[in-house]
Structures are given as C-alpha cells and as structure tokens.
C-alpha cells in the first residue's frame, strides 16, 4: 500500500515536472524567437566559442551577423562585445570586435568586455559600461533559447530597458541547450 502510494506520488511529481519544463520551454522559445529589437543606445553581443583558427564559431558568427545587420539598419549606434578567454586561448571579445570591424563597423563604435565569462558577468559589466557612457537602453543578442535568461540577468543587474534579438541559426544542439536553460533560468532567478 505504501509502496503503491510512493510510486503514484513519484509518477505525479514527474508528470508535473515534465509539464513545467514543457510550458517553461515553450514560453522561453516564443520569447526568444519574437525579436523586440527597437532603437536603443547600445547592443550587447554575448560571447561564445572561438574556433581553433581564431575565427568565431558558427553560433558566435550568427550573433555577430545579427548585430551587424541591426547596427547597419540604425537600431543602435554602439555595440558591446562580451566574452572571456576560452579553452582555445582566444579573447572572445577581441575576436568579436575584429569580426565586426571586418563587417564595416568602425572600431570606435565597438566596446569590449573581455571578462564576460558568463551571462550574469556580462550583465554586470554591461551595466557599468552603460553607466559610464550614459546609456539607458540595450538590445541583447544571443541564441533564441538564451534571450529570456539574458533579459533576466540584465534586469537583475539593474538595467531596466532591455530588448532582445536572436541569431538566425538553428542547430540540433539547440535541443540540449533548451534543456540546459530550464535549470539555468531558475538558478539566475533565485540566486543572482
């Protein structure tokens, strides 16, 4: 009798967790795919892997291409590139800046954060850069599944006026990333 209740209770708990994951993921994906890019003071491109040859990997290149396209359409006059030094040994922010300069964006319009080792550090550093520069609004640019948590991190860092735009790249790896975003979102919600 007790074992049967335990099994039923465990099954119900698993069902609730599964439904919670599905609903949360659907909202997160919808939010990330619905770009709300608008005129802002600055954009921030969150870092990602740099290939062994020193060039941005596909995900990072897609983020940078989105930033360059929106910059050239006049959505923002400045871009912050934020990342750390990956295991490949490259400073992501410097690689990102070089890539954007090769896309025709002037060096003086690109600000670098070479200590943006995770989303929350990028948000904190962006807040400091925005304060120093007098910026009050930002567009965050990342993969669609990362936009919701990024906006949360920026709000927690004290930045109120945040919009988002997603990189135009979809991969099979996104399934893993979507699963990973679920606990990461609640970690940011509760502990940062």
Residue, then its C-alpha position, 0 to 999 in steps of 0.5 A: x500500500x505504501x509502496x503503491x502510494x510512493x510510486x503514484x506520488x513519484x509518477x505525479x511529481x514527474x508528470x508535473x515536472x515534465x509539464x513545467x519544463x514543457x510550458x517553461x520551454x515553450x514560453x522561453x522559445x516564443x520569447x526568444x524567437x519574437x525579436x523586440x529589437x527597437x532603437x536603443x543606445x547600445x547592443x550587447x553581443x554575448x560571447x561564445x566559442x572561438x574556433x581553433x583558427x581564431x575565427x568565431x564559431x558558427x553560433x558566435x558568427x550568427x550573433x555577430x551577423x545579427x548585430x551587424x545587420x541591426x547596427x547597419x539598419x540604425x537600431x543602435x549606434x554602439x555595440x558591446x562585445x562580451x566574452x572571456x578567454x576560452x579553452x582555445x586561448x582566444x579573447x572572445x571579445x577581441x575576436x568579436x570586435x575584429x569580426x565586426x570591424x571586418x563587417x564595416x563597423x568602425x572600431x570606435x563604435x565597438x566596446x569590449x568586455x573581455x571578462x564576460x565569462x558568463x551571462x550574469x558577468x556580462x550583465x554586470x559589466x554591461x551595466x557599468x559600461x552603460x553607466x559610464x557612457x550614459x546609456x539607458x537602453x540595450x538590445x541583447x543578442x544571443x541564441x533564441x533559447x538564451x534571450x529570456x535568461x539574458x533579459x533576466x540577468x540584465x534586469x537583475x543587474x539593474x538595467x531596466x530597458x532591455x530588448x532582445x534579438x536572436x541569431x538566425x541559426x538553428x542547430x540540433x544542439x539547440x535541443x540540449x541547450x533548451x534543456x540546459x536553460x530550464x535549470x539555468x533560468x531558475x538558478x539566475x532567478x533565485x540566486x543572482 
